Amino acid sequence: VQLVESGGGLVQTGGSLTLSCKVSGGPLDDYAIGWFRRAPGKQRDGLGCYTDRDGKTYYADAVKGRFTISSDKADNTVYLQMSALKAEDSAVYYCAAAPFYSAPYYYRCPLPSYGTWGQGTQVTVSS
């Protein structure tokens, strides 16, 4: 499987941005897709994860209510819709794939399960 993110950029505080994660090499429902981010000097944080097979999604508390994960199964793409962005949301954002059975949503995006990563896309939120 291969993942390609797109959609990052510069946005003002309070604005919105949607990131895309194009999945190739297998059907979407074979995988759990997680969204993560890493800000400079900080560890990689899990934001949320989605399993197409059961349509379940988990969100981390830091983004719950502001970020939404959705998918287009026909296009094998998973989206991260971000709203009410804050300066502290500035980071490199990654999507990652895990076999669906190793990362059900109730495992809360277990980082070790995600073995395939996209290249990352920069999101900068300016005040």
N, C-alpha and C positions, 0 to 999 in steps of 0.2 A: 504494500500500500504506500502511496505517496500523498503528501498533503501540501497544498500551496495556499498561503494566506494572502489576503489583499484587503485594501480598504483603510489602512492606517493613514494618519495625517495629523495636521494641526487643527485644533478646534478650541473655541473659547469656553471658558467655564460656564457650565449650565447647558452647553450644547449637546448635540447627539452625533453619533457615528456608528456605522454598521460595518463590522468586519466579516469577511467571507473566508471559508475554509473549504477549498475544493478537494474532494477525496477521489483518488483514482487508484485502480488496481484491485478493486473489490466493491461489492455492494455495501451501501451505507449500513444496512442492518446487521452486517457481520461485526460491527465495531461499536465501541463506546468512543465518543469524541469529547475530549475535554478542552476547555479553554484555560490558559494559564497566562500569567504575566510576570515579568521581572523588571523591577525598577532598579536604577543604579545603586549599587551597594546593598541591595536587599536580596533575600532569597526568593525563589520562584514561588508564586502563590497560585493556588487553584481557585478559579473563579466559578466554574460550573462545568457540568458534564451532562451528556445526553446519550441515551441509547435509543436508536431508531426502532429497534425490534419491539420495544414495549412503549415507546413514546415518553419515557420518563426522563425527568430533568432534575438535577440538584443544583442549587446555587449557594455559594458561600455568603455568609452574613454581610460581608463588606459590600456586596453588589446586589443583594436581594432587593427587588423592587425597582432597581435602576437598570439592570442588564437582563436581557431576554435571549435565550437560545432558541433558534428555530431551524428548520431544515427544508430543503427542496429535494425530495427523494429522486425526482426525475433528473435533476442536475447533479446529484451526489454532492450536494453542498450544504454545509452547516454554517449558520450565521450567528454572530454575536451582536445583538442590537444594544447599544449603550446610550443611555440618556442621563440627563442631570450630571454631566461629567464634572469632576473636580480636579484640581491641580494634582492631587495625590493619585489620580488614575493614570498619570503619565508613566509610561513603561513600554517595553517591548512585549507585544502580545503574541502568544503562540497557540496554535491548536495542536492537538496530539491525538493519536489513535491507540486504542487498546482492544484486544479481543473482547467482544461484548460480554462473554461469560466471566471475564476476570475483573470487570469494573462496572458492576451494576450501580445504579445511581445511589443506592443506599450506602455504598462504600465511600461516598463523598469524594470522588475523584482521586483515588489512590495513586499517587505519583509513580510508584514503582511499576505499576501495571502498564503505564503508557510508554511504549517502546519506539514509536514512530512519531517524529516531530516535524512540523513545518519550519520554514526558515525564519519566521517571526516578522512582525510588522510593527513599526514604531507609531505610538499614539502619544501626542503631546497636547496637553490641555493648558492653555494660557489664560491668565487672568486679565 
